[in-house]
Amino acid sequence: MLSLVLLVWLLGFLWFALFLPRPADATHTDGVIALTGAQGRIGRGLDVLRAGQARRMLVSGVSSEVSEAQFASQYTVSPALFACCLTLEYESFDTWSNAREAAAWIARYHVRSVRLVTTDWHMRRAAFDLAVAGPKGLVIVEDAVPSRPSMKVLFLEYNKYVARVFAWLVDWPETTRHPSTDHDHH
């Protein structure tokens, strides 16, 4: 039995490491959610917003030390774009709290489809958590920022992903809803 579990884990890890999610095409969505934490995520989200591929953008997990003015200056965001279309979220501190805050933003702005922007190695867990926390029927377009993760990063992230799915399967107290099967995964 232990050998079988180890084999399934190993095959899952190979799938996870060899077939990382990819960038999305020019699909239009109601909103774009960029998770902080690695280079390229916020820039990719802003590119999507500026290209008109989404109406609104949430940046989840912004450091409390970063003001709106500092953010606008660093990413060259005009006051008009900021006022109409951009929300900075300062409360989340991990992937699960990103998903919960994103779900609140989705509800506030009546978003039915989102483009989720995060690094390729982080996408599976982030999309899973958003599917669990978000409203039923939410369309999630995965837009992965390519990276060159180390084996250590892949190993740690795969185990976090497995633990997260396991917690959901055993109905861990924080996970109250099952991800629906109608999400658009790219």
C-alpha positions, 0 to 999 in steps of 0.5 A: 500500500505504501508503495502504491501511495509513493508511486501515485505521489511520484507520478503526480509530482512528475505531472506537476513539474513537467506540465506547468500551466501556461500563459492565457490567450487574449480571452476577455473576462470581467476582471483580472486578479494578480497575486503578489509574490513574484516578478511579472504578475502585476505587470501581466495583470496591468497589461491585460487591463490596459489591453481591454481584456478585463474591466477591473483588476484586483491586486491581492496581497499588497504590502501594507507599506505600499501606498496607492501613490507608490504603486501607481508610480512604480507601475505607471498607473494613471489616476483615471485607470486607478480610480475606475478599475484598480483595487489594491487588497492589503489583508491577505497573507497566503494563497488561501486568504488571497482566494477569500479576498478575491471572492469578496471582490468578485461579489462586490463587483458582480464578476462572473469571469476572472483571469487569474495571474500568478506564476506557473508553479503557483497556478494550480493551488491558486486556481484551486483555492479560488474555485473553492472560495469563489461563487459557483459558476465563476469562470477562471482563466488561468494566465500563468507567468512563465518562470524557471522554478528550482526543484525545491520550489516545485517540490514544496509547491506540489506538497502544498497543493496535495495538502490543500486538495487533501484538506478540501477532500476531508472537508477541513473547516475553512473549505465549505464549498466544492469547486464546480466543474464548469471552470474554464482552465487554460 
